[in-house]
Amino acid sequence: MRKFIGIGLIFLIVSFVFIIFYGTPWGNIQAKREFTSFLENKYDEPFHLKTPLFWIMDGNFHAEASPVARPDLIFIVGTEQGEEGIQDNYFWESWRYEGHRDVTAIVAPYYGAKNIFVNLYNPSPPTDDADLYAYEKYNLLDITIDLQENPITSKEEVNTKIYQILVAIKQQEIPINDFSIWFKNGQFRINQTELLELHKKADLHSYWATSD
């Protein structure tokens, strides 16, 4: 008898934990169906959705979603406390995704792809009649290249690489707000205005900060 009681308690605990994170099975199914319908009607393209997560404190569901055409673009869709209806950040993530793709194409040949981080300077611009694939119309990019495990051994060589990267960014008219590279023993940083005024490699020296 005690064995059955113990199994029953374990089942109740597991069920309670499941409901905390996923809600009731029927609520989960309904949320996923509503989120999918909302996204496909709003953006007129198919999406993949992961199992929605449930926040028991306010009774809201959220799910990770991705467009079928760009499966590595992950964004969030769900209901928010104090907000009416279903919300999503597809525009924001799409612009960041497209910006990261363009920046990576320039920077990766010099510093690899895994150390490149791109965020939007203005994450909440108006999205009415906006274009998912034209971040440059709506946003500036904050670009960070994290090489803090790597010391600078030749400032001249590093400046040559950085200058070539910045020239390509200017030529391709990628709109930046801030561009920075962090090394173990130094940081390079330049903003939009300074980049427009950059004309030769020697000008880069004034944008370095050296760590102790």
Stockholm file with secondary structure:
# STOCKHOLM 1.0

chainA/1-212         MRKFIGIGLIFLIVSFVFIIFYGTPWGNIQAKREFTSFLENKYDEPFHLKTPLFWIMDGNFHAEASPVARPDLIFIVGTEQGEEGIQDNYFWESWRYEGHRDVTAIVAPYYGAKNIFVNLYNPSPPTDDADLYAYEKYNLLDITIDLQENPITSKEEVNTKIYQILVAIKQQEIPINDFSIWFKNGQFRINQTELLELHKKADLHSYWATSD
#=GR chainA/1-212 SS CHHHHHHHHHHHHHHHHHHHHHCCHHHHHHHHHHHHHHHHHHHSSCEEECCCEEETTTTEEEEEEEETTCTTCCEEEEECTTSCSEEECHHHHHHHHHHHHHHHHHHHHHHCSTTEEEEESSSCCCCTTCCTTCGGGTCCEEEEEEETTSCCSCHHHHHHHHHHHHHHHHHTTCCEEEEEEEETTEEEEEEHHHHHTCCSGGGGGGGEECCC
#=GC SS_cons         CHHHHHHHHHHHHHHHHHHHHHCCHHHHHHHHHHHHHHHHHHHSSCEEECCCEEETTTTEEEEEEEETTCTTCCEEEEECTTSCSEEECHHHHHHHHHHHHHHHHHHHHHHCSTTEEEEESSSCCCCTTCCTTCGGGTCCEEEEEEETTSCCSCHHHHHHHHHHHHHHHHHTTCCEEEEEEEETTEEEEEEHHHHHTCCSGGGGGGGEECCC
//
